[in-house]
Amino acid sequence: MNREYHHWYSPRLGRDMEFLVFGHAGAKVLIFPTRDGRFYEYENLGIVERLRNKIEAGHIQLYCVDSIDHETFYCFWRKPKDRIQRHMFFEDYILNEIMPFMALKNPHPCVIAHGCSLGGYHAANIAFRHPHLFKKLVAFSGRFDLTLEVECFKNLFDGYYDDHVYFHTPTHFLPNLNCEAQLAYLQQMEITLVIGKEDPFLQNNHELSHILAAKGIRHALYEWEGRAHQGHYWRRMAPLYI
């Protein structure tokens, strides 16, 4: 199985950024790690190995990017407005550095946004905001509203709210999305949400599902037994849904 390590200095983020590529051809899977994860998390969790057959057959090619969540949403010494701004720089890095690299390396027309836990948020947020760039979304154990307070999970903006927070919260901006072109792309996208029945964000997944249904956006919501919010479950999910 082809494995490549890449890194470069990102002028948008003002720091070095690293990522891994697995495979040589096929649909391109853009993978975001969990909150505490790094670009090598997907490999360390054993999920890459579970996808080996699809990768070696040239069906999919994985692009495992790094996160800067501790500079954005979980950087609590920053003011909330600066947290969302830093996140926007990260999105700019993905859109204008990683995705052009992916396009040059692999001409396959299908790009899949994927992630687990907070990575599921990143995948969903970028796919819903830029649906013309993605053919498929697969979110495991995702949280789609960072302003929610559930169990030990706090509002990541400490009550602060502005247009940037709104437009980076799928369950907030999607109900009011009326752009016909964007809706058309979303209605063509294959969307898969997977969540545990005891996951604290089960209701948030249901809310997103209802919003998508109201917009005529086809999708699948699968509920697994238990909390299902760890590598053991994601290893089993990946071959089924990616």
C-alpha positions, -999 to 999 in steps of 0.1 A, spaced: 0 0 0 14 34 -10 20 57 20 34 92 17 43 118 42 40 155 32 45 188 50 50 224 41 48 258 57 13 272 53 13 310 48 -24 310 57 -17 295 91 18 308 97 31 274 107 42 240 93 14 216 85 17 178 80 -4 152 64 -4 116 52 -16 101 19 -25 64 16 -32 48 -18 -25 55 -54 -59 61 -71 -97 62 -66 -121 85 -48 -102 110 -27 -111 109 10 -103 140 30 -100 129 66 -101 152 97 -89 138 130 -106 140 164 -101 169 188 -69 155 202 -59 137 171 -31 143 147 -26 136 110 -14 100 119 -44 93 142 -64 74 115 -35 51 109 -27 46 146 -63 37 153 -60 9 128 -87 23 104 -63 26 75 -56 -11 78 -93 -19 78 -95 -1 45 -65 -17 30 -84 -38 4 -102 -8 -10 -70 13 -10 -48 -13 -27 -76 -20 -53 -75 17 -62 -110 24 -51 -101 51 -25 -71 73 -17 -69 88 18 -56 123 27 -52 125 65 -47 161 75 -36 176 108 -58 196 131 -53 229 149 -83 226 172 -62 236 202 -55 269 184 -92 274 175 -122 259 193 -103 245 223 -79 275 227 -97 290 257 -72 317 263 -82 333 229 -113 354 227 -142 335 211 -142 358 181 -105 350 176 -112 312 179 -137 312 150 -114 335 130 -85 311 134 -107 282 124 -116 302 92 -79 304 84 -78 266 88 -107 262 64 -88 285 40 -57 262 43 -78 231 34 -96 248 5 -66 265 -10 -36 243 -1 -47 208 6 -75 204 -20 -55 218 -49 -27 194 -40 -53 166 -40 -66 176 -74 -31 177 -89 -21 144 -75 -53 125 -84 -78 136 -111 -106 114 -98 -138 135 -97 -151 122 -64 -140 138 -32 -153 125 1 -153 145 34 -149 123 64 -141 125 101 -148 111 135 -160 131 166 -149 167 161 -135 156 128 -170 147 118 -179 184 125 -151 195 103 -161 172 75 -197 182 76 -191 219 80 -168 221 50 -190 198 28 -222 218 36 -205 251 31 -188 241 -2 -210 213 -16 -197 218 -52 -164 204 -40 -177 171 -25 -196 141 -38 -199 124 -4 -199 131 33 -193 105 60 -194 117 96 -189 93 126 -200 104 161 -203 140 149 -212 172 167 -227 197 144 -234 226 168 -204 238 188 -226 261 208 -245 232 225 -239 223 261 -244 186 266 -230 165 295 -194 177 300 -193 193 266 -195 231 269 -203 259 244 -170 263 227 -176 300 222 -186 307 258 -219 322 248 -204 345 221 -222 346 188 -217 363 155 -222 358 118 -190 337 115 -202 313 142 -236 311 125 -221 302 91 -198 276 106 -227 258 125 -245 235 101 -276 232 122 -279 270 123 -272 280 87 -287 251 68 -324 258 77 -321 292 61 -301 281 31 -321 290 0 -294 292 -27 -307 269 -55 -273 261 -67 -260 251 -33 -291 231 -26 -288 213 -59 -252 202 -50 -263 191 -15 -292 171 -30 -267 153 -52 -243 145 -24 -243 111 -7 -245 119 30 -240 93 58 -242 101 95 -234 74 120 -239 79 158 -242 58 189 -276 55 206 -260 67 239 -238 93 223 -245 128 239 -249 142 205 -275 118 192 -302 145 194 -280 169 175 -276 142 147 -314 138 147 -318 176 144 -294 177 114 -313 148 98 -346 166 102 -331 198 86 -317 178 57 -350 161 51 -369 194 52 -346 207 25 -351 176 3 -315 165 9 -312 127 8 -291 111 35 -288 81 58 -286 82 96 -274 50 112 -276 44 150 -252 20 166 -257 4 200 -240 21 230 -220 53 229 -200 40 198 -176 69 202 -141 54 200 -117 37 176 -131 2 182 -164 13 167 -149 35 139 -127 6 127 -159 -14 121 -178 15 106 -152 26 80 -154 -4 57 -192 -3 58 -197 34 49 -166 47 31 
